[in-house]
Amino acid sequence: MVWNEDEAKAAIKKYISLIDVANKAGAPTNQMDALRTSLKAAVTAFGSGDLNGVFNSILDTQTKLNDTVSELGANSNRLWKPFARYFEFVYPIYGFWPLLTALTFFIVYVSLLWLWQPWYQYTVSVLAPLKHPGFGIPMWSALFAGIGACVQIIVGVTNDVRTDGFVDKYRRIWYYFLPVVGPVFGVIAYILLSLGFLSLSGITAEQLGKQTFSVILVCFLAGYSTEWFMGVLGNLTNQTPH
């Protein structure tokens, strides 16, 4: 088997991340040096266009990494350390903390919807502190978007592990912020709908109160598909006044 250029590049990127995680988990120095040597051979082969060499070097790196993971903490005189170090290697790869974060916030958001019965009546008045008539933003716009963000994390981690075999560090960081970004996007989506900058088919801003479930869906999507909503915001800011 020989990879194409994109597959070889993806494999090198993957093992750069995995070796970094193994190093942080406390892998022995001699094993880390061997891993870096194998990976360097893969990078060198890629630079010279030798994709077969990349494949063989990555196989060697994979074998050495498997041995390193198996031996993590084996020299410790405490029984819990081998498991702790192994877990420290495994949990970043498979997105354990993002999944735990998503589950925790999901429970919080659903609990708030349950406790604030009837949840559709809870609003936050905007501009009222400034002695302005303002308008009310329903709390559920943030909560349903937060639920959407939690679902995005679960789906994203699952897809990352299935396609790449691990969760990239930068994606993990993004997943940590999503439970906060999602509710903010939900509120923004509701405000844009209320002001008429976003529209639902056949529904005016004045009719939003009678189309609660349609608006809930938009708020949920703002949290679930943040890339889509950022694109919507980008389109709005790029529009020129007529």
C-alpha positions as CSV (number, residue, x, y, z in Angstrom):
1,M,0.0,0.0,0.0
2,V,1.3,3.5,-0.9
3,W,-0.5,6.7,0.2
4,N,-1.1,9.7,-2.0
5,E,0.3,13.0,-1.0
6,D,-2.7,14.1,1.0
7,E,-2.9,10.8,2.9
8,A,0.8,11.0,3.7
9,K,0.5,14.6,4.9
10,A,-2.5,13.7,7.1
11,A,-0.6,10.7,8.6
12,I,2.4,12.9,9.5
13,K,0.2,15.5,11.1
14,K,-1.6,12.8,13.1
15,Y,1.6,11.3,14.5
16,I,3.1,14.7,15.3
17,S,0.0,15.3,17.6
18,L,0.2,11.8,19.0
19,I,3.9,12.0,19.9
20,D,3.3,15.4,21.5
21,V,0.5,13.8,23.7
22,A,2.8,10.9,24.6
23,N,5.5,13.3,25.6
24,K,3.1,15.2,27.9
25,A,1.9,12.0,29.4
26,G,5.5,11.2,30.6
27,A,6.8,8.8,28.1
28,P,10.5,7.8,28.7
29,T,13.1,10.0,27.0
30,N,14.7,7.2,25.0
31,Q,11.4,6.1,23.5
32,M,10.5,9.7,22.7
33,D,13.8,10.1,20.8
34,A,13.1,6.9,18.9
35,L,9.6,8.1,18.0
36,R,11.0,11.5,16.8
37,T,13.6,9.8,14.7
38,S,11.1,7.6,12.9
39,L,8.8,10.6,12.3
40,K,11.7,12.7,11.1
41,A,12.4,9.9,8.5
42,A,8.8,10.2,7.4
43,V,9.0,14.0,7.0
44,T,12.3,13.6,5.1
45,A,10.8,11.0,2.8
46,F,7.8,13.3,2.2
47,G,10.0,16.2,1.3
48,S,11.8,14.1,-1.3
49,G,8.5,12.8,-2.7
50,D,9.1,9.2,-1.5
51,L,5.6,8.3,-0.5
52,N,6.5,4.7,0.0
53,G,9.2,5.7,2.4
54,V,6.6,7.9,4.2
55,F,4.3,4.8,4.6
56,N,7.1,2.6,6.0
57,S,8.4,5.3,8.4
58,I,4.9,5.9,9.7
59,L,4.3,2.2,10.2
60,D,7.6,2.1,12.2
61,T,6.4,5.2,14.2
62,Q,3.1,3.5,14.9
63,T,4.7,0.3,16.2
64,K,7.0,2.3,18.5
65,L,4.2,4.5,19.7
66,N,2.1,1.4,20.6
67,D,5.0,0.1,22.6
68,T,5.5,3.4,24.3
69,V,1.8,3.6,25.3
70,S,1.9,0.1,26.7
71,E,4.8,0.9,28.9
72,L,3.7,4.3,30.1
73,G,4.2,4.3,33.9
74,A,5.4,0.7,34.0
75,N,8.5,1.8,36.0
76,S,6.4,3.4,38.7
77,N,6.3,1.9,42.1
78,R,2.7,3.0,42.6
79,L,-0.1,0.9,41.2
80,W,-2.2,3.9,40.1
81,K,0.4,5.7,38.1
82,P,0.5,3.3,35.1
83,F,-3.2,3.7,34.6
84,A,-3.1,7.4,35.3
85,R,-0.3,8.0,32.7
86,Y,-2.0,5.7,30.1
87,F,-5.3,7.6,30.7
88,E,-3.4,10.9,30.3
89,F,-2.3,9.8,26.9
90,V,-5.7,8.4,25.8
91,Y,-8.2,11.0,27.0
92,P,-6.9,13.9,24.7
93,I,-6.8,11.6,21.7
94,Y,-10.4,10.5,22.0
95,G,-11.8,13.9,23.2
96,F,-12.7,12.7,26.7
97,W,-12.8,16.1,28.2
98,P,-14.8,17.8,25.4
99,L,-17.3,15.0,25.7
100,L,-17.5,15.4,29.5
101,T,-17.8,19.2,29.0
102,A,-20.7,18.7,26.5
103,L,-22.5,16.3,28.7
104,T,-22.2,18.6,31.8
105,F,-23.5,21.7,30.0
106,F,-26.2,19.6,28.3
107,I,-27.5,18.6,31.7
108,V,-27.3,22.2,33.0
109,Y,-29.2,23.6,30.0
110,V,-31.9,21.0,30.1
111,S,-32.2,21.3,33.8
112,L,-32.7,25.1,33.5
113,L,-35.4,24.6,30.9
114,W,-37.1,22.1,33.3
115,L,-36.8,24.3,36.4
116,W,-37.9,27.5,34.6
117,Q,-41.4,26.3,33.9
118,P,-43.1,27.6,31.9
119,W,-39.7,28.2,30.2
120,Y,-41.1,30.2,27.3
121,Q,-42.1,33.1,29.6
122,Y,-38.6,33.9,31.0
123,T,-37.1,36.9,29.2
124,V,-34.2,39.4,29.8
125,S,-35.1,43.0,29.1
126,V,-32.7,44.7,26.7
127,L,-32.0,48.5,27.2
128,A,-34.4,48.6,30.1
129,P,-31.6,49.6,32.6
130,L,-31.0,52.6,30.3
131,K,-34.6,53.8,30.8
132,H,-35.4,52.7,27.2
133,P,-38.6,50.7,26.4
134,G,-36.3,47.9,25.0
135,F,-37.5,44.4,24.2
136,G,-37.4,41.1,25.9
137,I,-35.0,38.3,24.9
138,P,-36.3,34.9,25.9
139,M,-33.8,32.8,28.0
140,W,-34.6,29.8,25.9
141,S,-32.9,31.3,22.9
142,A,-29.6,30.9,24.8
143,L,-30.5,27.5,26.3
144,F,-31.6,25.8,23.1
145,A,-28.5,27.2,21.3
146,G,-26.4,25.8,24.2
147,I,-28.0,22.4,23.7
148,G,-27.2,22.6,20.0
149,A,-23.5,23.5,20.8
150,C,-23.3,20.4,23.1
151,V,-24.7,18.2,20.3
152,Q,-22.1,19.7,17.9
153,I,-19.3,18.7,20.3
154,I,-20.5,15.1,20.6
155,V,-21.0,14.8,16.8
156,G,-17.7,16.6,16.1
157,V,-15.6,14.4,18.5
158,T,-17.2,11.3,17.0
159,N,-16.4,12.3,13.4
160,D,-12.9,13.4,14.3
161,V,-12.1,10.0,15.9
162,R,-13.8,8.1,13.1
163,T,-12.0,10.0,10.2
164,D,-8.7,10.9,11.8
165,G,-8.3,8.5,14.7
166,F,-7.9,11.3,17.2
167,V,-9.1,14.8,18.1
168,D,-6.8,17.6,17.1
169,K,-5.6,19.9,19.9
170,Y,-7.0,23.0,18.3
171,R,-10.4,21.4,17.8
172,R,-10.4,20.3,21.5
173,I,-9.8,23.9,22.5
174,W,-12.7,25.1,20.3
175,Y,-14.9,22.4,21.8
176,Y,-14.2,23.8,25.3
177,F,-15.5,27.2,24.2
178,L,-18.6,26.0,22.3
179,P,-20.9,25.7,25.4
180,V,-20.4,29.4,25.9
181,V,-20.2,30.5,22.3
182,G,-23.4,28.6,21.4
183,P,-25.8,30.5,23.8
184,V,-24.3,33.8,22.7
185,F,-25.0,32.9,19.1
186,G,-28.6,31.9,20.1
187,V,-29.2,35.3,21.6
188,I,-27.8,37.0,18.6
189,A,-29.9,34.9,16.3
190,Y,-33.0,35.9,18.2
191,I,-32.1,39.6,18.1
192,L,-31.5,39.4,14.3
193,L,-34.8,37.7,13.8
194,S,-36.6,40.3,15.9
195,L,-35.0,43.2,14.1
196,G,-35.8,41.6,10.7
197,F,-32.1,41.1,9.6
198,L,-32.9,37.3,9.5
199,S,-36.2,36.1,8.2
200,L,-38.1,32.8,8.2
201,S,-40.0,32.0,5.2
202,G,-43.4,33.8,5.3
203,I,-42.9,35.0,8.9
204,T,-42.4,38.7,9.7
205,A,-40.7,40.0,12.8
206,E,-44.1,40.9,14.4
207,Q,-45.2,37.2,14.0
208,L,-42.2,35.7,15.8
209,G,-44.1,35.4,19.1
210,K,-46.6,33.0,17.3
211,Q,-43.8,31.0,15.7
212,T,-41.9,30.0,18.8
213,F,-40.9,26.5,17.6
214,S,-39.5,27.8,14.3
215,V,-37.4,30.4,16.2
216,I,-36.3,27.7,18.6
217,L,-35.0,25.7,15.6
218,V,-33.0,28.7,14.3
219,C,-31.5,29.2,17.8
220,F,-30.6,25.6,18.1
221,L,-29.0,25.6,14.7
222,A,-27.0,28.7,15.6
223,G,-25.4,26.7,18.4
224,Y,-25.2,23.4,16.5
225,S,-23.8,24.8,13.3
226,T,-21.6,27.7,14.4
227,E,-19.8,27.7,11.1
228,W,-23.1,28.3,9.3
229,F,-24.1,31.0,11.7
230,M,-20.7,32.8,11.4
231,G,-21.3,32.7,7.6
232,V,-24.7,34.3,8.1
233,L,-23.1,37.0,10.3
234,G,-20.4,37.5,7.7
235,N,-23.0,37.9,4.9
236,L,-24.8,40.5,7.0
237,T,-21.7,42.6,7.6
238,N,-20.7,42.4,4.0
239,Q,-24.1,43.7,2.8
240,T,-23.9,47.3,1.6
241,P,-26.9,49.7,2.3
242,H,-29.1,50.5,-0.7
